[in-house]
Amino acid sequence: MNVRTAFTPWRSLAPAIAAMAAVVLASNVLVQFPINDWLTWGAFTYPAAFLVSEVVNRLHGPTLARRVAWVGFAVAVAMSALLAPPRIAAASGLAFIASQLLDIGVFHRLRRGRWWRAPLAATLLAAVLDTAIFWGVAFAGTSDPWLSWAVGDLAVKLAVGAGMLLPFRLLIARQLAGGLRASA
């Protein structure tokens, strides 16, 4: 662990933790509202969780990105337990932490390549894992059209994840420019 990681104050991570918890909570509520037999509203909000972890990972490294994921996980699961059915809260928690840890690991391994490679590969792989775990646990055995929802959900996650490349690039550029001005 480097000195910067060891002394990063929790208050500097608070916006990322709050964003992570808000994304997961919103997604857990919105997944209960189908748009059609292929999609629920939760598919549109969840990919922002990958954006949050990848921005933290790029700016602060994988150790702090994992801290944000674990704290965001705890807050989101606790809140989801109050606002979503238990099966959805449990499925979300399992899928979230597994996919976030995969996202963080893949991103870290690819971070030295082209700027877009790490967030794109990490998001794509994590979205597939998240989809498989969440839909399999939350809806398997129900009469809901969960297999088609899973396919639609994954398609939207992949599209939105690719669309998050521009916000990722802009957020990173802004943070790095701000950091350079602050240190000058």
matplotlib code that plots the C-alpha trace (Angstrom):
import matplotlib.pyplot as plt

x = [0.0, 1.5, 1.4, -1.3, -3.6, -2.9, -3.7, -6.6, -9.3, -12.7, -14.4, -12.7, -14.2, -17.7, -19.0, -18.0, -19.5, -22.7, -22.9, -22.2, -24.9, -27.4, -26.8, -27.3, -30.3, -32.0, -31.3, -32.7, -35.9, -36.1, -35.5, -38.9, -40.6, -40.5, -40.6, -41.5, -40.6, -37.0, -36.1, -36.6, -35.7, -32.8, -30.7, -30.3, -29.0, -26.7, -23.8, -23.0, -21.7, -18.8, -18.1, -17.8, -15.4, -13.3, -12.9, -11.8, -9.5, -7.9, -7.5, -6.6, -5.8, -7.4, -7.2, -9.4, -11.7, -12.2, -12.9, -15.5, -17.1, -17.3, -18.7, -21.1, -22.1, -22.9, -24.9, -26.8, -27.6, -28.8, -31.0, -32.2, -33.3, -35.7, -37.0, -36.7, -37.8, -35.2, -34.5, -33.6, -31.5, -29.6, -29.1, -28.0, -25.5, -23.9, -23.9, -22.6, -19.6, -18.5, -18.8, -17.2, -14.2, -13.8, -14.2, -11.5, -9.1, -9.4, -9.2, -6.1, -4.4, -5.2, -4.8, -1.4, -2.8, -4.8, -7.2, -10.3, -9.2, -9.3, -12.8, -14.3, -12.9, -13.6, -17.2, -18.0, -16.7, -18.2, -21.6, -21.7, -20.9, -23.3, -26.1, -25.6, -25.5, -28.3, -30.9, -30.1, -30.5, -33.3, -35.7, -34.8, -37.8, -40.3, -42.9, -41.4, -39.7, -36.4, -34.3, -35.4, -35.0, -31.4, -30.6, -32.2, -30.5, -27.1, -27.5, -28.4, -25.5, -23.1, -24.4, -24.5, -21.1, -19.6, -21.4, -19.8, -16.4, -16.9, -18.0, -15.1, -12.6, -14.0, -14.1, -10.5, -9.3, -11.0, -9.7, -6.2, -6.3, -7.6, -4.9, -2.2, -3.4, -3.6, -0.1, 1.4]
y = [0.0, 3.4, 6.4, 8.1, 5.1, 4.8, 8.4, 9.1, 10.5, 8.8, 12.1, 12.2, 8.8, 9.8, 11.0, 7.8, 5.7, 7.7, 7.4, 3.7, 3.1, 5.3, 3.5, 0.0, 1.1, 2.7, -0.3, -2.7, -0.7, -0.1, -3.8, -4.5, -2.5, -4.2, -2.1, -5.1, -8.8, -8.0, -5.2, -3.6, 0.0, -1.2, -1.9, 1.8, 2.8, -0.1, 0.5, 3.7, 1.5, 0.4, 4.0, 4.9, 2.1, 2.7, 6.4, 5.7, 2.9, 5.3, 8.1, 6.2, 2.6, -0.7, -0.7, 2.3, 1.2, -2.0, 0.0, 2.0, -1.2, -2.9, 0.2, 0.9, -2.7, -2.7, 0.5, -0.5, -4.0, -2.6, 0.0, -2.5, -4.9, -2.2, -1.2, -4.4, -8.0, -10.1, -12.2, -9.1, -7.6, -10.8, -11.4, -7.8, -8.0, -11.2, -10.0, -6.5, -7.5, -10.3, -8.0, -5.0, -7.0, -8.5, -5.0, -3.6, -6.4, -6.4, -2.6, -2.6, -5.2, -3.2, 0.4, 1.0, 0.5, 2.8, 4.9, 3.2, -0.4, -0.9, 0.6, -1.1, -4.6, -4.4, -3.2, -5.8, -8.7, -7.5, -6.8, -10.5, -11.8, -9.4, -10.4, -14.1, -14.0, -11.4, -12.9, -16.4, -15.8, -13.2, -14.7, -18.3, -20.5, -17.7, -17.3, -14.0, -13.8, -13.5, -15.1, -12.5, -9.8, -11.0, -10.9, -7.4, -6.3, -7.4, -5.8, -2.5, -2.8, -3.4, -0.4, 1.9, 0.7, 1.6, 4.9, 5.6, 5.8, 9.4, 10.4, 8.3, 10.2, 13.6, 12.9, 11.6, 14.5, 17.0, 15.3, 15.1, 18.7, 19.8, 17.8, 19.3, 22.9, 22.1, 20.8, 23.7]
z = [0.0, -0.9, 1.3, -0.8, -0.3, 3.4, 4.1, 1.8, 4.1, 4.1, 3.3, -0.1, -0.9, 0.5, -2.9, -4.6, -1.8, -1.9, -5.7, -5.6, -3.0, -4.8, -8.1, -6.6, -4.6, -7.6, -9.7, -7.1, -7.0, -10.8, -11.7, -10.3, -13.1, -16.5, -19.6, -21.7, -21.9, -22.6, -20.2, -16.8, -15.9, -13.7, -16.7, -17.4, -14.0, -13.0, -15.4, -13.6, -10.7, -13.0, -13.9, -10.2, -9.5, -12.6, -11.9, -8.3, -9.6, -12.1, -9.6, -6.4, -7.4, -6.8, -3.0, -2.6, -5.4, -3.4, -0.3, -2.1, -3.5, -0.1, 1.7, -1.2, -1.1, 2.6, 2.4, -0.7, 0.6, 3.9, 2.1, -0.5, 2.3, 3.3, -0.2, -2.3, -1.8, 0.1, -3.0, -5.1, -2.3, -1.8, -5.6, -6.0, -3.2, -4.5, -8.1, -7.2, -5.1, -7.5, -10.5, -8.8, -7.7, -11.2, -12.7, -10.4, -11.0, -14.8, -14.9, -12.8, -15.0, -18.2, -16.8, -18.6, -22.1, -24.2, -22.0, -23.2, -23.0, -19.2, -18.6, -21.7, -21.0, -17.2, -17.8, -20.4, -18.3, -15.1, -16.8, -18.0, -14.5, -12.8, -15.2, -14.7, -10.9, -10.4, -12.8, -11.8, -8.1, -8.2, -10.6, -11.4, -10.7, -11.0, -13.7, -14.7, -18.2, -16.4, -19.2, -21.7, -19.1, -18.5, -22.2, -22.5, -19.3, -20.6, -24.0, -22.3, -19.8, -22.6, -24.6, -21.7, -20.5, -23.9, -23.7, -20.3, -22.0, -22.8, -19.2, -17.9, -20.1, -19.2, -15.4, -15.4, -17.5, -15.2, -12.0, -13.3, -14.5, -11.1, -9.3, -11.5, -10.7, -7.0, -6.9, -9.0]

ax = plt.figure().add_subplot(projection="3d")
ax.plot(x, y, z, "-o")
ax.set_aspect("equal")
plt.show()
